[in-house]
Amino acid sequence: MESKDVVIIGAGAAGLSCALYLKRAGVSFIILEKGAPGGKLLTIPHIDNYPGLMPLSGSDLAMGIYQSALNAGVEVSYGDVSSVQKNEHGDFIVDSGDESYLAKAVVVATGLSNVPSIKGEKALIGKGVSYCATCDGPLYKNKVGAIYSTGDRGLEEASYLSNVLKEVYVLTPDDQYQGSERLLESLKKKENVIFVNSAKLTEIKGEGHISSIVYQVGSKESELPLDVFFPLLGEKSASSFLSPLKIELSHGFIDVDSGCASSVKGLYAAGDIVNKKLRQVVTACSDGAIASNSIISYLRDKKKEAGL
Ligand SMILES: Cc1cc2nc3c(=O)[nH]c(=O)nc-3n(C[C@H](O)[C@H](O)[C@H](O)COP(=O)(O)OP(=O)(O)OC[C@H]3O[C@@H](n4cnc5c(N)ncnc54)[C@H](O)[C@@H]3O)c2cc1C
């Protein structure tokens, strides 16, 4: 089994920032990513609130963060982590496919992923049901689509879709769409964007490809024929692989102290997976840097304890 001081799980903004700081401090670590370095950022059309940079695409920001890590000498390894547990010496064993790693500390930076929860959703993923408008919207040029969401993320996605699709329905469970005034106002001006408030989604229908969604507003049930649908309210933290540690989670999110340390000694968390109020790129990068700093002290104390 390969042994490292630290295993970082996830190479999004948080994991890459942590890796950058650990590399500069000369700590031995591996960073495991099951998809592509950059994480969620790769799916975001437009970022205009990252301090110090002019508005840019999520992919460009992801590439910038990744490049900073590469320049520092970080190498991202492929790995889909399936479990994290402790051995009798208090070290972590991180399993990823056929590989296992032994580590003194682990950083969980796995962000959020979509968990299908609506009737019919799972069977139609990739068949007109998608979680990324930028990736899949262009496949449905001049067709009819809808998103089910709340907050600015949904508005960003709807804004992108409004330039591609013939009609975009924006369904939200709230009695008024909750999002920033600026984004809402600009979307409301678009003739091809139709808001449906207080909508409770009950089913996604289709044989081999989506054909419609069914929703209720109050007691009235409606069926909306569609070519593509983005149900964005099913995002959950990607933390199921932590179950062997018996760590207590808050709705799947990890509680951490001001140093990004969890209640399990040696286990740190950074980015969207953390139980916190603001999930943004800037807070993900910040968590990564803070976690690295805590880990450096943790490893130093461990060495001292061992008389090294
Ligand atoms: C549509 C949308 C618009 C947004 N707009 C903005 C914006 O304008 N400004 C802003 O600041 N923020 C925005 N955000 C939020 C921002 O994208 C996130 O807060 C940030 O990217 C989170 O980074 P992260 O590193 O915590 O997680 P992620 O970027 O999700 O990275 C986690 C990584 O972990 C990997 N992973 C997961 N599980 C495993 C596993 N078991 N093994 C190995 N790897 C694993 C994933 O593949 C992923 O690459 C937006 C988000 C969305 C969805």
The ligand as an SDF file (V2000), in Angstrom:
LIG
                    3D

 53 58  0  0  0  0  0  0  0  0999 V2000
  -24.3130   26.4450  -12.0430 C   0  0  0  0  0  0  0  0  0  0  0  0
  -23.3750   26.9420  -10.9870 C   0  0  0  0  0  0  0  0  0  0  0  0
  -22.9780   28.2730  -11.0110 C   0  0  0  0  0  0  0  0  0  0  0  0
  -22.0540   28.7480  -10.0430 C   0  0  0  0  0  0  0  0  0  0  0  0
  -21.6800   30.0350  -10.1120 N   0  0  0  0  0  0  0  0  0  0  0  0
  -20.7290   30.4870   -9.2630 C   0  0  0  0  0  0  0  0  0  0  0  0
  -20.2440   31.8230   -9.3900 C   0  0  0  0  0  0  0  0  0  0  0  0
  -20.6740   32.6020  -10.2470 O   0  0  0  0  0  0  0  0  0  0  0  0
  -19.2810   32.2290   -8.5130 N   0  0  0  0  0  0  0  0  0  0  0  0
  -18.7860   31.4160   -7.5430 C   0  0  0  0  0  0  0  0  0  0  0  0
  -17.8830   31.8250   -6.8020 O   0  0  0  0  0  0  0  0  0  0  0  0
  -19.2440   30.1470   -7.3920 N   0  0  0  0  0  0  0  0  0  0  0  0
  -20.2020   29.6630   -8.2260 C   0  0  0  0  0  0  0  0  0  0  0  0
  -20.6710   28.3810   -8.0890 N   0  0  0  0  0  0  0  0  0  0  0  0
  -20.1920   27.5750   -6.9510 C   0  0  0  0  0  0  0  0  0  0  0  0
  -18.7800   27.0390   -7.1920 C   0  0  0  0  0  0  0  0  0  0  0  0
  -18.7610   26.3920   -8.4450 O   0  0  0  0  0  0  0  0  0  0  0  0
  -18.4230   26.0340   -6.1040 C   0  0  0  0  0  0  0  0  0  0  0  0
  -18.6110   26.6260   -4.8380 O   0  0  0  0  0  0  0  0  0  0  0  0
  -16.9750   25.5710   -6.1970 C   0  0  0  0  0  0  0  0  0  0  0  0
  -16.6140   25.2470   -7.5230 O   0  0  0  0  0  0  0  0  0  0  0  0
  -16.7820   24.3690   -5.2730 C   0  0  0  0  0  0  0  0  0  0  0  0
  -15.4880   23.8550   -5.3990 O   0  0  0  0  0  0  0  0  0  0  0  0
  -15.1250   22.4690   -4.6280 P   0  0  0  0  0  0  0  0  0  0  0  0
  -13.6810   22.2390   -4.9130 O   0  0  0  0  0  0  0  0  0  0  0  0
  -15.5670   22.5210   -3.2230 O   0  0  0  0  0  0  0  0  0  0  0  0
  -16.0320   21.3590   -5.2980 O   0  0  0  0  0  0  0  0  0  0  0  0
  -16.0860   20.8100   -6.7930 P   0  0  0  0  0  0  0  0  0  0  0  0
  -15.7150   21.8440   -7.7660 O   0  0  0  0  0  0  0  0  0  0  0  0
  -17.4230   20.1630   -6.8960 O   0  0  0  0  0  0  0  0  0  0  0  0
  -14.9380   19.7160   -6.8360 O   0  0  0  0  0  0  0  0  0  0  0  0
  -15.0670   18.4820   -6.1960 C   0  0  0  0  0  0  0  0  0  0  0  0
  -14.2640   17.4700   -6.9930 C   0  0  0  0  0  0  0  0  0  0  0  0
  -14.2330   16.2460   -6.2690 O   0  0  0  0  0  0  0  0  0  0  0  0
  -14.3700   15.1770   -7.1840 C   0  0  0  0  0  0  0  0  0  0  0  0
  -14.8940   14.0120   -6.4570 N   0  0  0  0  0  0  0  0  0  0  0  0
  -16.1360   13.8710   -5.9110 C   0  0  0  0  0  0  0  0  0  0  0  0
  -16.2330   12.6700   -5.2970 N   0  0  0  0  0  0  0  0  0  0  0  0
  -15.0330   12.0580   -5.4640 C   0  0  0  0  0  0  0  0  0  0  0  0
  -14.5160   10.7930   -5.0710 C   0  0  0  0  0  0  0  0  0  0  0  0
  -15.2670    9.9170   -4.3810 N   0  0  0  0  0  0  0  0  0  0  0  0
  -13.2450   10.4630   -5.4140 N   0  0  0  0  0  0  0  0  0  0  0  0
  -12.4550   11.3330   -6.1190 C   0  0  0  0  0  0  0  0  0  0  0  0
  -12.9120   12.5550   -6.5280 N   0  0  0  0  0  0  0  0  0  0  0  0
  -14.1780   12.9160   -6.1940 C   0  0  0  0  0  0  0  0  0  0  0  0
  -15.3350   15.6970   -8.2380 C   0  0  0  0  0  0  0  0  0  0  0  0
  -15.1920   14.9830   -9.4570 O   0  0  0  0  0  0  0  0  0  0  0  0
  -14.8830   17.1560   -8.3490 C   0  0  0  0  0  0  0  0  0  0  0  0
  -13.9200   17.3460   -9.3710 O   0  0  0  0  0  0  0  0  0  0  0  0
  -21.5710   27.8800   -9.0170 C   0  0  0  0  0  0  0  0  0  0  0  0
  -21.9710   26.5360   -9.0070 C   0  0  0  0  0  0  0  0  0  0  0  0
  -22.8580   26.0580   -9.9790 C   0  0  0  0  0  0  0  0  0  0  0  0
  -23.2810   24.6200   -9.9540 C   0  0  0  0  0  0  0  0  0  0  0  0
  1  2  1  0
  2  3  1  0
  2 52  2  0
  3  4  2  0
  4  5  1  0
  4 50  1  0
  5  6  2  0
  6  7  1  0
  6 13  1  0
  7  8  2  0
  7  9  1  0
  9 10  1  0
 10 11  2  0
 10 12  1  0
 12 13  2  0
 13 14  1  0
 14 15  1  0
 14 50  1  0
 15 16  1  0
 16 17  1  0
 16 18  1  0
 18 19  1  0
 18 20  1  0
 20 21  1  0
 20 22  1  0
 22 23  1  0
 23 24  1  0
 24 25  2  0
 24 26  1  0
 24 27  1  0
 27 28  1  0
 28 29  2  0
 28 30  1  0
 28 31  1  0
 31 32  1  0
 32 33  1  0
 33 34  1  0
 33 48  1  0
 34 35  1  0
 35 36  1  0
 35 46  1  0
 36 37  1  0
 36 45  1  0
 37 38  2  0
 38 39  1  0
 39 40  1  0
 39 45  2  0
 40 41  1  0
 40 42  2  0
 42 43  1  0
 43 44  2  0
 44 45  1  0
 46 47  1  0
 46 48  1  0
 48 49  1  0
 50 51  2  0
 51 52  1  0
 52 53  1  0
M  END
$$$$
